[in-house]
Amino acid sequence: MSNTLSLWHRPAWRGGLLALLAAALFGLSTPFIQRLGSGLGPLTVAALLYAGAAATGLLSRQPAHREARLRWADGPRLGAMAVFGAALGPVALAWGLRHTSGTSASLMLTLEALFTAVLAWVLYGESMDRRVAAAMALLLAGAVALVLDQGQSGAPQLWGLLAVLLATAAWGADNALSRPLAERDPGQVVMVKALLGSALTGALAWLRGEPLPTLAAALALLAVGASGYGLSLRLYLLAQRAFGAARTGSVFAFAPFLGAAAAYGLGERGASWLLLLGGVLMVLGVLLHLAETHDHVHTHEAIEHEHAHRHDDGHHDHGHDAMPTGAHSHRHRHAAVTHAHPHVPDAHHTHGHGAVGA
């Protein structure tokens, strides 16, 4: 038991497990959305999914002494996250799933890791060495194989797959935008983002006159949204907190393979050699990224911030009149220090790394 707890307190292990759970919930939701959303407009599907996600956020909020609160200054970022992640992404996915196979769509979602990693490198200076660059190239090659496969099936299938590609780009942008909010209460983040996204897509669905769902379909999509989008996003934010946006995106890239397996289990059998090749290339890319190690001399500048933390993680040695046990949140200060150890781009390792291969 003590070894298990010790592993859980290591950022890479904790972040990896949280991201894997998030991936499982999201990946398994894709083929169910394809079936439950049949006959419904993509805006209606997106609105119901994120209404369910908002309920998860509402129920999972934490008290102020446990998690840092959202601030009014976070509003524009949350609005952008809602547009990309809770409107454009799910609408493009719902439309694409109506025009392409569940297996190919699930595998194409692997490219979310590529968009996330590139944006994390560009915007936040997260490391991207030659191994990570090679992993991204394998993911891209796998996506090309999927596009070629669906292109052989005709224009509608290809356009459907390209819509799923647009969804991955939107969610990659959403992941990059959410990184600075990883230290806020994830329940609050999920609730606000999902409410904004559901309101936006619901209003657009009403204006376009999309058909209303049956009660059974609405309840089913709400349930899928609560687990595959709400709980998954909460776990994703906690994983970003533990080991950064790019690595969380890499582990989350297992979600599409779980979705493809679920599609196969639900009766889809149309796998060509190009689709299988794309899947193999993407698996290799994910595994190569996860095999990355990162250790060098780095400097922590003096910083004062607020987030949930513990006093047994090696970075929080400030005192308390009465030392709290477990995770708690308050404003605290870190002194400047220079040292070397294996690390990941969590909230305390946001230093830059220069060009690829550095």
C-alpha positions in Angstrom: 0.0 0.0 0.0 2.8 2.4 0.9 4.5 1.8 -2.6 1.1 2.6 -4.3 0.7 5.8 -2.3 4.3 6.8 -3.1 3.7 6.3 -6.9 0.5 8.3 -6.6 2.4 11.3 -5.2 4.8 11.3 -8.2 3.5 13.8 -10.8 4.2 11.6 -13.8 2.4 8.6 -12.4 -0.5 10.6 -11.0 -0.9 12.6 -14.1 -0.6 9.6 -16.3 -3.3 7.7 -14.4 -5.7 10.6 -14.4 -5.2 11.2 -18.1 -5.8 7.5 -18.8 -9.0 7.6 -16.9 -10.1 10.7 -18.8 -9.2 9.0 -22.1 -11.2 5.9 -21.2 -14.3 7.9 -20.5 -14.0 10.2 -23.6 -13.0 7.4 -26.0 -15.8 5.1 -25.0 -18.3 7.9 -25.5 -17.6 8.4 -29.3 -19.4 5.3 -30.8 -22.3 5.9 -28.4 -22.7 9.5 -29.5 -22.8 8.2 -33.1 -25.7 6.0 -32.4 -27.6 8.1 -29.9 -27.3 11.2 -32.1 -28.8 9.5 -35.1 -31.5 11.7 -36.6 -30.6 14.7 -34.4 -28.8 17.9 -35.5 -25.1 18.3 -34.4 -25.9 21.5 -32.4 -28.6 19.6 -30.4 -26.2 16.8 -29.7 -23.5 19.2 -28.5 -25.9 21.1 -26.3 -27.1 17.9 -24.6 -23.6 16.6 -24.1 -22.4 19.7 -22.4 -25.5 20.1 -20.4 -24.6 16.8 -18.9 -21.0 17.9 -18.4 -22.2 21.1 -16.6 -24.1 18.9 -14.1 -20.9 17.0 -13.4 -19.1 20.2 -12.8 -21.8 21.5 -10.5 -21.8 18.4 -8.3 -18.0 18.1 -8.1 -17.1 21.7 -7.0 -14.8 21.9 -3.9 -14.9 24.3 -1.0 -12.5 27.3 -1.1 -10.1 25.9 1.4 -9.5 22.9 -0.8 -9.3 24.4 -4.3 -8.5 27.8 -5.7 -11.6 29.8 -7.0 -12.1 31.0 -10.5 -11.6 34.8 -10.9 -13.4 37.3 -13.1 -10.1 37.7 -15.1 -10.5 34.1 -16.2 -13.8 35.0 -18.0 -12.3 35.6 -21.5 -10.3 32.4 -21.4 -13.3 30.4 -20.3 -15.3 32.0 -23.1 -12.7 31.0 -25.7 -12.6 27.4 -24.2 -16.4 27.2 -24.5 -16.3 28.3 -28.2 -13.5 25.9 -29.2 -14.1 23.0 -26.8 -17.8 23.0 -26.0 -19.2 24.3 -29.3 -16.9 23.9 -32.4 -15.4 20.6 -31.3 -18.5 18.6 -30.4 -20.5 20.1 -33.3 -17.8 19.1 -35.8 -17.5 15.7 -34.3 -21.3 15.1 -34.2 -21.6 16.1 -37.9 -18.5 14.0 -38.9 -19.9 10.9 -37.1 -22.9 11.1 -39.4 -20.8 10.9 -42.5 -17.9 8.5 -41.6 -17.2 5.3 -39.7 -17.0 5.3 -35.9 -13.6 3.4 -36.1 -11.9 5.9 -38.4 -13.4 8.9 -36.6 -12.2 7.5 -33.2 -8.6 7.0 -34.6 -8.5 10.5 -36.2 -9.2 11.9 -32.7 -5.6 10.9 -31.8 -4.5 14.0 -33.6 -5.7 16.0 -30.7 -2.5 15.1 -29.0 -0.5 16.5 -31.9 -2.3 19.9 -31.8 -2.1 20.0 -28.0 1.7 19.3 -27.9 2.5 21.8 -30.7 0.4 24.5 -29.1 1.9 23.8 -25.6 5.4 24.1 -27.1 4.6 27.3 -29.0 2.6 29.1 -26.2 4.2 27.8 -23.0 7.6 26.6 -24.0 7.0 23.0 -23.0 9.8 20.7 -24.1 9.7 19.0 -27.5 12.8 17.0 -28.1 13.6 14.8 -31.1 11.7 11.9 -29.6 8.5 13.9 -29.1 8.9 15.4 -32.6 9.2 11.8 -34.1 6.1 10.8 -32.1 4.2 13.7 -33.6 5.4 12.7 -37.1 4.0 9.2 -36.6 0.7 10.5 -35.4 0.5 12.7 -38.5 1.4 9.8 -40.8 -1.3 7.8 -39.2 -3.8 10.5 -39.9 -2.8 10.7 -43.6 -3.4 6.9 -43.8 -6.9 7.4 -42.4 -7.7 10.3 -44.9 -6.5 8.1 -47.8 -8.7 5.2 -46.5 -11.8 7.4 -46.3 -11.0 9.0 -49.6 -11.4 5.6 -51.3 -14.9 5.4 -49.8 -16.1 8.6 -51.5 -16.5 12.3 -50.9 -19.1 12.1 -48.0 -16.9 9.8 -46.0 -13.9 12.0 -46.6 -15.7 15.2 -45.6 -17.0 13.4 -42.4 -13.4 12.5 -41.5 -12.2 16.1 -42.2 -14.9 17.4 -39.9 -13.5 15.1 -37.1 -10.1 16.5 -37.9 -11.5 20.0 -37.3 -12.9 18.8 -34.0 -9.4 17.6 -32.9 -7.9 21.0 -33.8 -10.6 22.7 -31.8 -10.0 20.5 -28.8 -6.3 21.0 -29.1 -6.8 24.7 -28.8 -9.2 24.1 -25.9 -6.5 22.0 -24.1 -3.9 24.7 -24.6 -6.3 27.4 -23.4 -7.2 25.4 -20.3 -3.6 24.9 -19.1 -3.4 28.2 -17.1 -6.7 27.2 -15.4 -5.4 23.8 -14.2 -4.7 25.2 -10.8 -8.3 26.4 -10.4 -11.1 24.2 -9.0 -11.7 21.8 -11.9 -15.4 21.4 -10.9 -15.9 25.2 -11.4 -14.0 25.2 -14.7 -16.0 22.3 -16.1 -19.3 23.8 -14.9 -18.7 27.3 -16.4 -17.2 26.1 -19.7 -20.0 23.5 -20.2 -22.8 25.9 -19.3 -21.5 28.5 -21.8 -21.0 25.9 -24.5 -24.4 24.3 -23.9 -26.2 27.6 -24.0 -24.4 28.7 -27.2 -25.1 25.4 -29.1 -28.6 25.1 -27.7 -29.5 28.6 -28.9 -28.1 28.0 -32.3 -30.0 24.6 -32.5 -33.2 26.4 -31.8 -32.5 29.2 -34.3 -31.8 26.6 -37.0 -34.9 24.6 -36.1 -33.2 21.3 -35.5 -35.6 18.5 -34.4 -36.1 17.9 -30.7 -34.8 14.7 -29.3 -37.0 12.0 -27.7 -36.9 11.9 -23.9 -34.9 8.6 -24.0 -32.3 10.1 -26.4 -32.0 13.3 -24.4 -31.4 11.4 -21.1 -28.9 9.1 -22.8 -26.9 12.0 -24.3 -27.0 13.8 -21.0 -25.5 10.7 -19.3 -22.8 10.4 -21.9 -22.0 14.1 -21.6 -21.8 13.8 -17.8 -19.3 11.0 -17.9 -17.5 11.2 -21.3 -17.2 15.0 -21.3 -17.8 16.4 -17.7 -16.0 13.8 -15.6 -13.4 13.3 -18.3 -12.6 17.0 -18.5 -12.3 17.2 -14.7 -9.8 14.3 -14.7 -8.0 15.9 -17.7 -7.6 19.2 -15.8 -6.2 17.4 -12.8 -3.7 15.5 -15.1 -2.6 18.9 -16.7 -2.0 20.1 -13.2 0.2 17.1 -12.5 2.4 17.0 -15.6 1.5 19.6 -18.2 -0.5 20.0 -21.4 1.6 18.1 -23.9 2.0 14.9 -21.8 -1.6 14.9 -20.7 -2.5 15.1 -24.4 -0.2 12.2 -25.2 -1.8 9.8 -22.6 -5.2 11.1 -23.6 -4.4 10.0 -27.2 -5.3 6.4 -26.1 -8.9 7.5 -26.0 -9.4 7.0 -29.8 -8.2 3.4 -29.6 -10.7 2.7 -26.9 -13.3 4.3 -29.0 -12.3 2.2 -32.0 -12.5 -0.9 -29.9 -15.9 0.0 -28.7 -17.1 0.6 -32.2 -15.8 -2.9 -33.1 -17.6 -4.3 -30.2 -20.8 -2.6 -31.3 -20.7 -4.4 -34.6 -18.5 -2.2 -37.0 -16.3 -4.4 -39.0 -15.2 -2.3 -42.0 -11.5 -2.1 -41.3 -9.2 -1.8 -44.4 -5.4 -2.2 -44.5 -5.0 1.6 -44.6 -7.2 2.0 -41.5 -5.1 -0.6 -39.7 -1.9 1.0 -40.8 -3.1 4.4 -39.5 -4.0 2.8 -36.2 -0.6 1.1 -35.8 1.3 4.3 -36.7 -0.7 6.3 -34.1 -0.1 3.7 -31.4 3.6 3.9 -32.1 3.5 7.7 -31.9 1.7 7.7 -28.5 4.1 5.1 -27.0 7.2 7.0 -28.3 5.9 10.2 -26.7 5.2 8.5 -23.4 8.8 7.1 -23.3 10.2 10.6 -23.1 12.4 11.4 -20.1 13.4 15.0 -19.1 16.1 15.9 -16.6 18.4 19.0 -16.6 19.5 21.9 -14.4 16.7 24.4 -14.2 15.9 27.5 -12.1 12.7 28.1 -10.2 12.1 31.9 -10.1 10.6 33.3 -6.9 6.8 33.1 -7.3 3.7 33.7 -5.3 0.5 31.9 -6.3 -2.6 30.0 -5.1 -3.5 26.4 -5.9 -4.3 23.1 -4.2 -1.0 21.6 -2.8 0.5 19.2 -0.2 3.6 19.5 1.9 5.2 16.2 0.9 5.8 16.9 -2.8 9.2 18.5 -2.4 8.1 22.0 -3.6 6.0 23.3 -0.7 8.0 23.8 2.5 6.3 26.9 3.8 5.1 26.8 7.4 1.7 26.9 9.0 0.7 27.6 12.6 -1.1 24.3 12.5 0.2 22.1 9.7 -2.7 20.9 7.6 -3.0 17.3 6.4 -3.6 16.4 2.8 -4.4 18.8 0.0 -5.4 22.4 0.8 -5.4 25.7 -1.0 -4.1 29.2 -0.1 -1.8 31.9 -1.4 1.8 31.0 -0.7 5.4 31.9 -1.9 8.2 29.9 -3.3 11.8 31.1 -3.0 14.2 31.0 -6.0 16.2 27.8 -6.4 18.3 26.2 -9.0 18.7 22.4 -9.1 18.5 19.3 -11.4 16.0 16.4 -11.2 13.6 14.5 -13.5 10.6 16.7 -14.0 7.5 17.4 -16.1 6.0 20.8 -17.1 3.6 21.1 -14.1 2.8 24.5 -12.4 6.3 24.6 -10.9 8.3 23.8 -14.0 7.2 26.3 -16.7 10.7 27.3 -17.8 11.4 27.4 -21.6 13.5 25.0 -23.6 14.3 26.7 -26.9 14.1 24.9 -30.2 13.2 21.2 -31.0 16.0 19.0 -30.0 17.3 21.3 -27.3 
